[in-house]
Amino acid sequence: MTSGLPPESPVRGSSEVAIVGGGPAGCAAGIVLARAGVDVAVVDASVFPRDKACGDALSNDSVRLLAELGADEEAARFPHALVERAAAVFPDGTRIERGYGEPGWIIGRRDLDDALRRSFEAAGGRFVQGRRVSDLVRSDGAVVGVEGAGLAWSARVVVAADGYGSVALDPPGPGPARGRWLGVSATEYWRGVSFPFGETTCDHFFEDDLPLGYGWIFPAVAGVSNVGVFLRADAYERQGRRLSDLLDAFLARHADRFRGAERVGRRRAWSLPLAPRPVPVTAPGLLVAGDAAGFVDPFTGEGIWQALRSGIAAGETARDAVRAGGLGPALRERYEAECARAIGAPSRRKAQVQRALDFVLRGRLYRLAPVRAALRIGYRRQSVDHTKSDPAPRARGSARSSGLHA
Ligand SMILES: Cc1cc2nc3c(=O)[nH]c(=O)nc-3n(C[C@H](O)[C@H](O)[C@H](O)COP(=O)(O)OP(=O)(O)OC[C@H]3O[C@@H](n4cnc5c(N)ncnc54)[C@H](O)[C@@H]3O)c2cc1C
């Protein structure tokens, strides 16, 4: 049931599991729970369909997770583009490309997130919209519900999936991510961008004024491309230039791609909490998933895969907690270990890759043939890129399992 409620009407209720936030993490958790027959409600501050500042890129493994959640067909009904290749482009124009075995997607977040919401509701979950959670409700030290203006909801387990600035991290907790644990990004849409190297290639430009970050031009969906810049907040602060100026400079450097193109809509910016920030992702009665837990790839800024992956793990943990009569220490430890293995450890490796690339950029070493050769080998190695499935084409039915299912 969706409540498109007038703002003044109070919402009170209870469910076995309550999820704060209906983005990819919250809906993934919700779908797992609803499919298992658990009484679950998602509470979201927005009214859907709603947009979200994003590059809109789904890695091929994210598409596979969508399929695992049974949401891929619902999502595929919306306009989307296939991504068959990715390129790293250096300041002297050096291009290093790699192919994806299975394609990734570009899909607007208004559409992707609404498809996930619909899949959650189709599985039997309740979606309460237009209600902001301001606090977690605790009893004897355990989270037993959530509350906000016109909202009181009790639950045996709460999943916080409310993105950057989560209520789960509110003081006296660690608070929102900053410095090296934060990415900043600005994005906008352009119609009629040219793609001289192929219309299904995601271009990532590593450039001197985007340290510990990059600019992107992504394949067009119905003629409209997502472009933007991303960089780590500490590097951004050292730069001392506004994000909007960095995006303008990026567009000017690639004016050849935008000749005759027109901007669509407004420019948007938002924060990305980067992994692996050492903050607790569980507490008594509470699991934290997606951006709320700071799970974004520190190198690429990719966070949808991590949101889906941790959302599925949170859903499975909450399901087992309901069956066991509570979220005990063993289940909490299992969730923490799963997140550390699937997201924390590979993110640490990605941060090392980022440092190495920064060294290459600052020293302009990409101009040296042996360095370019090494970059080619490194870029094509999917082992570093945990959110991409291996490049060998796979039959649809043989997609590997996320390994999260009990
Ligand atoms: C500019 C930019 C570009 C990006 N590009 C990409 C990309 O191309 N590919 C990629 O994989 N990732 C990208 N990311 C990261 C990606 O957007 C996030 O990692 C992803 O959205 C995380 O999903 P989530 O479900 O954890 O949180 P969100 O998608 O942020 O969803 C959180 C939900 O919680 C709701 N909410 C928030 N606070 C409350 C509250 N107090 N009470 C109730 N509800 C609440 C919100 O309305 C929202 O629906 C980008 C991020 C940015 C900022």
The ligand as an SDF file (V2000), in Angstrom:
LIG
                    3D

 53 58  0  0  0  0  0  0  0  0999 V2000
   26.1790   13.3920   -8.3980 C   0  0  0  0  0  0  0  0  0  0  0  0
   26.2300   11.9080   -8.0640 C   0  0  0  0  0  0  0  0  0  0  0  0
   26.4690   10.9950   -9.0720 C   0  0  0  0  0  0  0  0  0  0  0  0
   26.4480    9.6130   -8.7770 C   0  0  0  0  0  0  0  0  0  0  0  0
   26.5930    8.7340   -9.8000 N   0  0  0  0  0  0  0  0  0  0  0  0
   26.4770    7.4170   -9.5740 C   0  0  0  0  0  0  0  0  0  0  0  0
   26.4750    6.4850  -10.6410 C   0  0  0  0  0  0  0  0  0  0  0  0
   26.5440    6.8540  -11.8160 O   0  0  0  0  0  0  0  0  0  0  0  0
   26.3900    5.1740  -10.3540 N   0  0  0  0  0  0  0  0  0  0  0  0
   26.2880    4.7200   -9.0620 C   0  0  0  0  0  0  0  0  0  0  0  0
   26.2360    3.5090   -8.8520 O   0  0  0  0  0  0  0  0  0  0  0  0
   26.2360    5.5960   -8.0260 N   0  0  0  0  0  0  0  0  0  0  0  0
   26.3050    6.9200   -8.2480 C   0  0  0  0  0  0  0  0  0  0  0  0
   26.2010    7.7980   -7.2120 N   0  0  0  0  0  0  0  0  0  0  0  0
   25.9740    7.2790   -5.8470 C   0  0  0  0  0  0  0  0  0  0  0  0
   24.5140    6.8250   -5.6920 C   0  0  0  0  0  0  0  0  0  0  0  0
   23.6420    7.8590   -6.0730 O   0  0  0  0  0  0  0  0  0  0  0  0
   24.2290    6.4110   -4.2450 C   0  0  0  0  0  0  0  0  0  0  0  0
   25.2750    5.6180   -3.7720 O   0  0  0  0  0  0  0  0  0  0  0  0
   22.9140    5.6460   -4.1260 C   0  0  0  0  0  0  0  0  0  0  0  0
   21.8190    6.4610   -4.4450 O   0  0  0  0  0  0  0  0  0  0  0  0
   22.7410    5.0820   -2.7150 C   0  0  0  0  0  0  0  0  0  0  0  0
   21.4640    4.5100   -2.5650 O   0  0  0  0  0  0  0  0  0  0  0  0
   20.7580    4.4970   -1.1210 P   0  0  0  0  0  0  0  0  0  0  0  0
   19.5180    3.7210   -1.2670 O   0  0  0  0  0  0  0  0  0  0  0  0
   21.7390    4.0860   -0.0910 O   0  0  0  0  0  0  0  0  0  0  0  0
   20.4460    6.0160   -0.8020 O   0  0  0  0  0  0  0  0  0  0  0  0
   19.5770    7.0750   -1.6120 P   0  0  0  0  0  0  0  0  0  0  0  0
   19.5100    6.7200   -3.0350 O   0  0  0  0  0  0  0  0  0  0  0  0
   20.1180    8.4060   -1.2380 O   0  0  0  0  0  0  0  0  0  0  0  0
   18.1180    6.9080   -1.0310 O   0  0  0  0  0  0  0  0  0  0  0  0
   17.8230    7.3480    0.2670 C   0  0  0  0  0  0  0  0  0  0  0  0
   16.3100    7.5160    0.3940 C   0  0  0  0  0  0  0  0  0  0  0  0
   16.0380    7.8600    1.7550 O   0  0  0  0  0  0  0  0  0  0  0  0
   15.0980    8.9310    1.7920 C   0  0  0  0  0  0  0  0  0  0  0  0
   15.3830    9.6590    3.0330 N   0  0  0  0  0  0  0  0  0  0  0  0
   16.4770   10.4230    3.3130 C   0  0  0  0  0  0  0  0  0  0  0  0
   16.3940   10.8840    4.5740 N   0  0  0  0  0  0  0  0  0  0  0  0
   15.2390   10.4020    5.0890 C   0  0  0  0  0  0  0  0  0  0  0  0
   14.6030   10.5110    6.3580 C   0  0  0  0  0  0  0  0  0  0  0  0
   15.1720   11.2140    7.3590 N   0  0  0  0  0  0  0  0  0  0  0  0
   13.4110    9.9040    6.5490 N   0  0  0  0  0  0  0  0  0  0  0  0
   12.8410    9.1670    5.5460 C   0  0  0  0  0  0  0  0  0  0  0  0
   13.4090    9.0230    4.3250 N   0  0  0  0  0  0  0  0  0  0  0  0
   14.5980    9.6230    4.1070 C   0  0  0  0  0  0  0  0  0  0  0  0
   15.3550    9.7230    0.5290 C   0  0  0  0  0  0  0  0  0  0  0  0
   14.1860   10.4310    0.1290 O   0  0  0  0  0  0  0  0  0  0  0  0
   15.7400    8.6210   -0.4690 C   0  0  0  0  0  0  0  0  0  0  0  0
   14.6150    8.1350   -1.1660 O   0  0  0  0  0  0  0  0  0  0  0  0
   26.2280    9.1700   -7.4540 C   0  0  0  0  0  0  0  0  0  0  0  0
   25.9940   10.1040   -6.4420 C   0  0  0  0  0  0  0  0  0  0  0  0
   25.9810   11.4540   -6.7430 C   0  0  0  0  0  0  0  0  0  0  0  0
   25.7020   12.4430   -5.6400 C   0  0  0  0  0  0  0  0  0  0  0  0
  1  2  1  0
  2  3  1  0
  2 52  2  0
  3  4  2  0
  4  5  1  0
  4 50  1  0
  5  6  2  0
  6  7  1  0
  6 13  1  0
  7  8  2  0
  7  9  1  0
  9 10  1  0
 10 11  2  0
 10 12  1  0
 12 13  2  0
 13 14  1  0
 14 15  1  0
 14 50  1  0
 15 16  1  0
 16 17  1  0
 16 18  1  0
 18 19  1  0
 18 20  1  0
 20 21  1  0
 20 22  1  0
 22 23  1  0
 23 24  1  0
 24 25  2  0
 24 26  1  0
 24 27  1  0
 27 28  1  0
 28 29  2  0
 28 30  1  0
 28 31  1  0
 31 32  1  0
 32 33  1  0
 33 34  1  0
 33 48  1  0
 34 35  1  0
 35 36  1  0
 35 46  1  0
 36 37  1  0
 36 45  1  0
 37 38  2  0
 38 39  1  0
 39 40  1  0
 39 45  2  0
 40 41  1  0
 40 42  2  0
 42 43  1  0
 43 44  2  0
 44 45  1  0
 46 47  1  0
 46 48  1  0
 48 49  1  0
 50 51  2  0
 51 52  1  0
 52 53  1  0
M  END
$$$$
